[in-house]
Amino acid sequence: MLTGTTTAIGFGSNVIGAIPFIQDFALATTIGMMINLVITIVLVPLLLAWWFPRPTARIASIGQRSRRLGQFLERATRPLVATPRRRKPVLAAVFALTGLSLATIIGLTPSIDPIAMINRQAQVVQDIDFFQARMTGLNLFYAVVETNSGSLLEPDRLERLAALEAEAKGLFGSAVSIADYVTLTHRAFTGAAAASPPPALEATEQYLLFHDLGELRHFLADERQQALILVRHPYFDSREINRRLELLTSRAATLFAGSGLSLEVTGQNILVNRSAESLVESQFISFVALLVVTALFLAAAFRSLAVGLISLIPNVLPGAFVFAVIAILDLPFNPGTGVAAMVCFGIAVDDTIHMINAHMLRTTGETDMPLLEEQALAVTLTVTCVSLAFLAFAFSEFSVVWHFGLLGAIGLWCAWVTDVVVTPLLLDVAGRVAQRRAAVRAA
C-alpha cells in the first residue's frame, strides 16, 4: 500500500509543472499506478494462493537464493556499515555528492528541439532538411511594433521599423514588414538607389494605395499604430532561438529609445520556448514538493518523523544524480529528461520502504533475519526489472524517449546502491541513537 502510494506521488508530482503535456503524463501515470495498486492488492494474493497452495521446494529455493545474495551484499558492505569510524565519511560523501548533483540544476538550460528528438534517418527529418536547404526556414514568429500616439508611417518611426527589420534579417535570416512595401514602391517611382522609406508621411500614404489593402492588413493595422514584422528562420533549438531573441530585443530597445515605440514578440514557436524557460523552475519545485509530501506521508504511516527523514536521504541522491548525468553527458534538458528525476524517486523509494519495514520488524522481534539477507533479492529484482523496462526505450526513434529510459535506468541503479549501503547504515545509526536515549531515560 505504501509503495504503490509513494510511486503514484512520484509520478503525480510532475503535475505542478507549467507544461501541459507533462501534466497530462503525470495525471495518466498516477491513475495507472493507483489502478495497479488496487489490482495488486486484490488479485496477486489470490493468484499466489492458487499457484502455491502450500510450501514447495521451489519457494524454499527462492528463499535460499535471496539469502545467498543478501549474505554476499552483507559481507561487501559490512566494512562501511559496521565500522563506526567509516560511517561519517560515507555519509559525508553521500551528502556532498547529493549537494553537487543538485547544484548542476542551476546550470541546466531548457532545450526544446522537436527535430532533434527524431532519428536523423527518418523521412520527415530528411524532408525538413531538404526544404531548409532551399528556403530561409520553416519556422516563423511575429515581431509586433506598437505606438500609443501618432502614426507608425511617420518617416522617423518607419526608418526605425526598417532598421529593426534589418536586425531581424541578420539574426534570423528573413523578415518582411510594411517598410518593404513602402521602400520598394519609393525606389520604383524615384529611381533612388538607397533602399529607404520616403521622407514624407504623405508620400508613404500614397504609395500604399498601389498595394492590395487586404495584403497590407497582414502587416499594418488600419489605425496605423501597430505594425507586424514577419520573421522566418531555420532554428528549432529553443536555446538558440531564445539567445537570438534576446539580441533582437536588446537592439530594439536601442533603436526605439525616445521614439515611443515598443516591441512584443509572439507566435506559436515563441510561446513554446517561453514554456520551456519555466521547465527548470517547475521541475525543481516539483522535486522539492515530492520530497516534502513523501516524508510527511511516510512519517505519518510509520508514526515517526525520523523514519520519514531517513526514507528521503537514500533517495534524494538518485534523483539529484539524474540532473547531474544530464549536465555531464550534455543531454538536452527538455520535458522528457526533466521528469526522469521525479519518476526515479517515486520508484526508488519503494525499496527503501521495504528496508525500513523489515528493520522495524527486526526491532520488534518479529524476525531475526539480517536486513540485507531478507530484502536483497526483492530490491535487486525490482531495480533490474524496472531498469530493463526503462532500457527498452532505447529502441525508440525519438531521442527524448530513449534519453528518458537511459536516465531512468541510471537513477534506479544509483538508488539500488544507496539502498544497499546507505539505508542499512542510517537504520543502524538511528537504532543506536534510540538505544542510547532509552538507556538515558532508564537511568
C-alpha positions as CSV (number, residue, x, y, z in Angstrom):
1,M,0.0,0.0,0.0
2,L,2.8,2.4,1.0
3,T,5.0,1.6,-2.0
4,G,2.1,2.0,-4.5
5,T,1.1,5.3,-3.0
6,T,4.6,6.8,-2.9
7,T,5.2,5.7,-6.6
8,A,1.9,7.4,-7.5
9,I,3.1,10.5,-5.6
10,G,6.4,10.4,-7.5
11,F,4.6,10.4,-10.9
12,G,1.9,12.9,-9.7
13,S,4.4,15.5,-8.6
14,N,5.0,16.4,-12.2
15,V,1.5,17.9,-12.3
16,I,3.0,21.0,-10.7
17,G,4.8,21.9,-13.9
18,A,3.6,24.6,-16.3
19,I,3.9,22.4,-19.5
20,P,0.6,20.8,-20.4
21,F,1.8,17.5,-21.7
22,I,3.9,16.9,-18.6
23,Q,0.8,17.5,-16.6
24,D,-1.1,15.0,-18.8
25,F,1.8,12.5,-18.3
26,A,1.6,13.0,-14.5
27,L,-2.2,12.5,-14.4
28,A,-2.2,9.4,-16.6
29,T,0.6,7.7,-14.8
30,T,-0.7,8.5,-11.4
31,I,-4.1,7.0,-12.3
32,G,-2.3,4.0,-13.8
33,M,-0.3,3.4,-10.6
34,M,-3.4,3.6,-8.4
35,I,-5.2,1.1,-10.6
36,N,-2.1,-1.1,-10.4
37,L,-2.1,-0.8,-6.6
38,V,-5.8,-2.0,-6.4
39,I,-5.2,-4.9,-8.8
40,T,-2.1,-5.9,-6.9
41,I,-3.8,-5.9,-3.6
42,V,-6.9,-7.8,-4.9
43,L,-5.6,-10.2,-7.5
44,V,-2.0,-11.1,-6.5
45,P,-2.8,-12.8,-3.2
46,L,-5.5,-14.8,-5.0
47,L,-3.1,-15.9,-7.7
48,L,-0.4,-16.8,-5.2
49,A,-2.8,-18.8,-3.1
50,W,-4.0,-20.7,-6.3
51,W,-0.5,-21.2,-7.7
52,F,1.3,-22.1,-4.4
53,P,-1.4,-23.5,-2.1
54,R,1.3,-25.0,0.2
55,P,5.0,-24.5,0.8
56,T,7.1,-26.1,-2.0
57,A,10.7,-26.8,-2.8
58,R,10.6,-24.0,-5.4
59,I,9.6,-21.5,-2.8
60,A,12.3,-22.7,-0.5
61,S,14.9,-22.4,-3.3
62,I,13.8,-18.8,-3.9
63,G,14.4,-18.1,-0.2
64,Q,17.8,-19.7,-0.3
65,R,18.8,-17.6,-3.3
66,S,17.6,-14.4,-1.6
67,R,19.7,-15.3,1.5
68,R,22.8,-16.0,-0.5
69,L,22.6,-12.7,-2.4
70,G,21.9,-10.9,0.9
71,Q,24.8,-12.6,2.6
72,F,27.1,-11.6,-0.3
73,L,25.9,-7.9,0.0
74,E,26.1,-8.0,3.7
75,R,29.8,-9.1,3.6
76,A,30.5,-6.5,0.8
77,T,29.0,-3.6,2.7
78,R,30.0,-4.6,6.3
79,P,33.3,-2.6,6.2
80,L,31.3,0.6,5.5
81,V,28.2,0.0,7.7
82,A,29.5,-1.9,10.7
83,T,32.7,0.1,11.2
84,P,31.8,3.2,13.3
85,R,34.8,5.3,12.1
86,R,33.8,4.8,8.5
87,R,30.2,5.8,8.8
88,K,30.8,9.5,9.0
89,P,33.0,9.6,5.8
90,V,30.4,7.5,3.9
91,L,27.5,9.8,5.0
92,A,29.6,12.9,4.3
93,A,30.4,11.6,0.8
94,V,26.7,10.9,0.2
95,F,25.7,14.4,1.3
96,A,28.5,16.0,-0.7
97,L,27.6,14.1,-3.9
98,T,23.9,15.0,-3.4
99,G,24.8,18.7,-3.0
100,L,27.0,18.7,-6.1
101,S,24.3,16.9,-8.1
102,L,21.6,19.4,-7.0
103,A,24.0,22.3,-7.9
104,T,24.0,21.2,-11.5
105,I,20.3,22.2,-11.8
106,I,21.4,25.8,-11.7
107,G,23.5,25.4,-14.9
108,L,20.8,23.5,-16.8
109,T,19.3,25.4,-19.7
110,P,15.9,24.2,-21.1
111,S,16.1,23.0,-24.7
112,I,13.1,22.0,-26.8
113,D,14.2,20.9,-30.3
114,P,11.4,18.8,-31.8
115,I,13.5,17.8,-34.9
116,A,16.5,16.7,-32.7
117,M,14.1,14.4,-30.9
118,I,13.6,12.3,-34.1
119,N,16.1,9.9,-35.7
120,R,18.1,11.6,-38.4
121,Q,17.3,8.9,-40.8
122,A,13.5,9.4,-40.5
123,Q,11.8,10.6,-43.7
124,V,10.3,13.6,-42.0
125,V,13.7,14.9,-41.0
126,Q,15.1,14.4,-44.4
127,D,12.2,16.3,-45.9
128,I,12.7,19.2,-43.4
129,D,16.5,19.2,-44.3
130,F,15.5,19.4,-48.0
131,F,13.3,22.5,-47.5
132,Q,15.7,24.1,-45.0
133,A,18.5,23.9,-47.6
134,R,16.3,25.6,-50.3
135,M,14.3,28.1,-48.2
136,T,15.2,30.6,-45.5
137,G,13.5,28.4,-42.8
138,L,10.3,26.6,-41.9
139,N,9.7,28.4,-38.6
140,L,8.3,31.9,-38.1
141,F,7.3,34.3,-35.4
142,Y,5.9,37.8,-35.3
143,A,7.6,41.0,-34.0
144,V,4.8,43.5,-33.2
145,V,5.8,47.1,-33.1
146,E,3.4,49.5,-31.5
147,T,3.0,53.2,-30.6
148,N,0.4,54.9,-28.4
149,S,0.2,58.1,-30.4
150,G,0.7,59.3,-33.9
151,S,1.3,57.0,-36.9
152,L,4.0,54.3,-37.5
153,L,4.2,55.6,-41.1
154,E,5.9,58.9,-39.9
155,P,9.4,58.9,-41.6
156,D,11.4,58.6,-38.3
157,R,9.3,55.8,-37.0
158,L,9.2,54.0,-40.3
159,E,13.0,54.2,-40.5
160,R,13.3,52.7,-37.1
161,L,10.9,49.9,-38.1
162,A,13.0,49.2,-41.2
163,A,16.2,49.2,-39.1
164,L,14.6,46.6,-36.7
165,E,13.6,44.5,-39.7
166,A,17.2,44.6,-40.9
167,E,18.4,43.4,-37.5
168,A,15.9,40.6,-37.6
169,K,17.2,39.5,-41.0
170,G,20.7,39.5,-39.7
171,L,19.8,37.4,-36.7
172,F,17.3,35.0,-38.2
173,G,17.6,35.0,-42.0
174,S,14.4,36.5,-43.4
175,A,11.9,39.3,-42.4
176,V,9.1,41.2,-44.1
177,S,7.3,44.3,-42.9
178,I,5.3,47.3,-44.2
179,A,8.6,49.1,-44.6
180,D,9.4,46.7,-47.5
181,Y,6.3,47.7,-49.4
182,V,6.9,51.4,-49.0
183,T,10.6,51.2,-49.7
184,L,10.3,49.2,-52.9
185,T,7.5,51.5,-54.2
186,H,9.5,54.6,-53.4
187,R,12.5,53.2,-55.2
188,A,10.4,52.3,-58.3
189,F,8.9,55.8,-58.5
190,T,12.0,57.8,-57.8
191,G,14.8,55.6,-59.0
192,A,16.6,56.0,-55.7
193,A,19.5,53.6,-55.3
194,A,19.2,53.6,-51.5
195,A,16.6,51.3,-50.0
196,S,15.0,53.7,-47.6
197,P,11.4,54.9,-46.9
198,P,10.2,58.2,-48.3
199,P,11.0,61.4,-46.3
200,A,7.3,62.5,-46.0
201,L,4.2,60.8,-44.4
202,E,2.0,61.9,-47.4
203,A,4.2,60.1,-49.9
204,T,4.1,57.0,-47.8
205,E,0.3,57.0,-47.6
206,Q,0.1,57.5,-51.4
207,Y,2.5,54.6,-52.1
208,L,0.3,52.3,-50.1
209,L,-2.6,52.9,-52.5
210,F,-0.7,50.9,-55.1
211,H,-0.9,47.8,-53.0
212,D,-3.8,45.4,-52.1
213,L,-5.4,46.6,-48.9
214,G,-6.1,43.0,-47.7
215,E,-2.5,42.1,-48.1
216,L,-1.3,45.3,-46.2
217,R,-3.6,44.5,-43.3
218,H,-1.3,41.5,-42.5
219,F,1.5,44.0,-41.7
220,L,-0.2,47.2,-40.7
221,A,-3.3,48.0,-38.6
222,D,-5.9,50.3,-40.0
223,E,-5.2,53.0,-37.3
224,R,-1.5,52.9,-38.3
225,Q,-0.4,52.4,-34.7
226,Q,0.6,48.8,-34.9
227,A,2.8,47.1,-37.4
228,L,4.0,43.5,-37.7
229,I,7.3,42.1,-38.9
230,L,7.1,38.5,-40.1
231,V,10.3,36.7,-39.3
232,R,11.2,33.3,-40.9
233,H,14.1,31.3,-39.6
234,P,15.6,27.8,-39.7
235,Y,16.2,27.3,-36.0
236,F,14.5,24.6,-33.9
237,D,16.5,24.5,-30.7
238,S,14.8,26.7,-28.1
239,R,18.2,27.8,-26.6
240,E,19.4,29.2,-29.9
241,I,16.1,30.9,-30.6
242,N,16.0,32.5,-27.2
243,R,19.6,33.7,-27.5
244,R,18.8,35.4,-30.8
245,L,15.6,36.9,-29.4
246,E,17.5,38.4,-26.5
247,L,19.8,40.1,-29.0
248,L,16.8,41.3,-31.1
249,T,15.1,42.7,-28.0
250,S,18.2,44.5,-26.9
251,R,18.8,46.1,-30.2
252,A,15.1,47.1,-30.4
253,A,15.5,48.9,-27.1
254,T,18.4,50.9,-28.5
255,L,16.6,51.6,-31.8
256,F,13.3,52.7,-30.2
257,A,14.8,54.8,-27.4
258,G,12.9,58.1,-27.2
259,S,10.6,57.2,-30.1
260,G,7.5,56.0,-28.2
261,L,7.7,52.6,-29.9
262,S,7.6,49.2,-28.2
263,L,8.2,45.7,-29.3
264,E,6.3,42.5,-28.5
265,V,7.4,39.1,-29.9
266,T,4.8,36.4,-30.3
267,G,3.9,33.3,-32.2
268,Q,3.4,29.6,-31.5
269,N,7.2,28.9,-31.6
270,I,7.8,31.7,-29.1
271,L,5.1,30.5,-26.7
272,V,6.6,27.0,-26.7
273,N,10.0,28.4,-25.9
274,R,8.6,30.6,-23.1
275,S,7.1,27.5,-21.5
276,A,10.5,25.8,-21.8
277,E,12.1,28.6,-19.8
278,S,9.9,27.6,-16.8
279,L,11.0,24.0,-17.0
280,V,14.0,24.2,-14.6
281,E,12.0,26.2,-12.0
282,S,8.9,23.9,-12.2
283,Q,10.9,20.7,-12.1
284,F,12.9,21.9,-9.1
285,I,9.6,22.9,-7.3
286,S,8.1,19.5,-8.2
287,F,11.2,17.7,-6.8
288,V,11.1,19.7,-3.5
289,A,7.3,19.2,-3.2
290,L,7.8,15.4,-3.8
291,L,10.4,15.2,-1.0
292,V,8.2,17.0,1.5
293,V,5.0,15.1,0.7
294,T,6.8,11.7,0.7
295,A,8.5,12.5,4.0
296,L,5.3,13.6,5.7
297,F,3.3,10.6,4.3
298,L,5.9,8.1,5.5
299,A,6.3,9.8,8.8
300,A,2.5,9.5,9.3
301,A,2.5,5.9,8.1
302,F,5.3,4.8,10.4
303,R,4.4,7.3,13.2
304,S,7.9,8.6,13.3
305,L,9.3,11.8,11.8
306,A,12.8,10.2,11.9
307,V,11.6,7.4,9.6
308,G,10.2,9.9,7.2
309,L,13.5,11.8,7.0
310,I,15.6,8.6,6.8
311,S,13.5,7.5,3.8
312,L,14.5,10.6,2.0
313,I,18.2,10.6,2.4
314,P,19.0,7.5,0.2
315,N,16.6,8.6,-2.5
316,V,17.4,12.3,-2.9
317,L,20.8,11.3,-4.3
318,P,19.5,9.2,-7.2
319,G,17.0,11.9,-8.2
320,A,19.7,14.6,-8.0
321,F,22.2,12.3,-9.8
322,V,19.8,12.2,-12.8
323,F,20.2,16.0,-13.1
324,A,24.0,15.6,-12.8
325,V,24.0,13.0,-15.6
326,I,22.1,15.4,-17.8
327,A,24.7,18.0,-17.3
328,I,27.7,15.7,-17.6
329,L,26.5,14.0,-20.8
330,D,25.3,17.3,-22.1
331,L,21.9,15.9,-22.8
332,P,19.1,18.3,-23.7
333,F,17.1,19.4,-20.7
334,N,13.6,19.0,-22.1
335,P,10.3,17.8,-20.7
336,G,11.3,14.1,-21.3
337,T,14.6,14.2,-19.4
338,G,13.2,16.7,-16.9
339,V,10.6,14.3,-15.4
340,A,13.1,11.4,-15.0
341,A,14.3,12.5,-11.6
342,M,10.8,12.5,-10.1
343,V,9.9,9.2,-11.7
344,C,13.2,7.6,-10.3
345,F,12.5,8.9,-6.8
346,G,8.9,7.7,-6.9
347,I,10.0,4.2,-7.9
348,A,13.2,4.0,-5.8
349,V,11.6,5.0,-2.5
350,D,9.6,1.7,-2.7
351,D,12.7,-0.4,-1.9
352,T,13.6,2.0,0.9
353,I,10.2,1.4,2.4
354,H,10.7,-2.4,2.3
355,M,14.0,-2.0,4.0
356,I,12.6,0.3,6.7
357,N,9.6,-2.1,7.3
358,A,11.9,-5.1,7.6
359,H,14.1,-3.2,10.0
360,M,11.1,-2.3,12.2
361,L,10.0,-5.9,12.3
362,R,13.5,-6.8,13.5
363,T,13.4,-4.3,16.3
364,T,10.0,-5.7,17.5
365,G,11.4,-9.2,17.4
366,E,9.0,-10.5,14.7
367,T,12.1,-11.6,12.6
368,D,15.7,-12.1,13.4
369,M,17.0,-12.4,9.8
370,P,19.7,-9.8,8.8
371,L,18.2,-6.9,6.9
372,L,20.0,-7.4,3.5
373,E,19.7,-11.1,3.7
374,E,15.9,-10.7,3.8
375,Q,15.4,-7.9,1.3
376,A,18.4,-8.1,-1.1
377,L,16.7,-10.3,-3.7
378,A,13.4,-8.3,-3.7
379,V,15.3,-5.0,-4.0
380,T,17.6,-6.2,-6.7
381,L,14.8,-7.8,-8.8
382,T,12.7,-4.7,-8.6
383,V,15.5,-2.5,-9.8
384,T,16.5,-5.0,-12.5
385,C,13.0,-5.4,-13.9
386,V,12.1,-1.7,-13.9
387,S,15.5,-0.6,-15.3
388,L,15.1,-3.2,-18.1
389,A,11.7,-1.6,-18.8
390,F,13.4,1.8,-19.0
391,L,16.1,0.5,-21.3
392,A,13.5,-0.9,-23.7
393,F,13.0,2.8,-24.6
394,A,16.5,2.7,-26.2
395,F,14.9,1.2,-29.3
396,S,12.7,4.3,-29.8
397,E,13.4,6.6,-32.8
398,F,12.8,9.6,-30.6
399,S,15.8,10.7,-28.6
400,V,13.6,12.3,-25.9
401,V,12.2,8.8,-25.2
402,W,15.5,6.9,-25.1
403,H,17.1,9.7,-23.0
404,F,14.3,9.3,-20.5
405,G,14.9,5.5,-20.5
406,L,18.6,5.9,-20.0
407,L,18.3,8.4,-17.2
408,G,15.6,6.2,-15.5
409,A,17.9,3.1,-15.6
410,I,20.9,5.1,-14.3
411,G,18.8,6.7,-11.5
412,L,17.4,3.3,-10.4
413,W,20.8,1.6,-10.1
414,C,22.1,4.6,-8.2
415,A,19.1,4.1,-5.9
416,W,20.0,0.4,-5.5
417,V,23.5,1.3,-4.4
418,T,22.2,3.8,-1.8
419,D,19.5,1.4,-0.6
420,V,22.1,-1.4,-0.1
421,V,24.8,0.8,1.5
422,V,23.2,4.0,2.9
423,T,19.8,2.8,4.1
424,P,21.2,0.0,6.4
425,L,23.8,2.4,7.7
426,L,21.2,5.1,8.6
427,L,18.9,2.5,10.2
428,D,21.8,1.2,12.2
429,V,22.8,4.6,13.4
430,A,19.1,5.5,14.2
431,G,18.8,2.3,16.1
432,R,21.9,3.0,18.2
433,V,20.7,6.5,18.9
434,A,17.3,5.2,20.1
435,Q,19.1,2.7,22.3
436,R,21.2,5.4,23.9
437,R,18.1,7.5,24.6
438,A,16.3,4.6,26.1
439,A,19.3,3.9,28.3
440,V,19.4,7.5,29.5
441,R,15.7,7.5,30.3
442,A,16.1,4.2,32.1
443,A,18.9,5.6,34.2
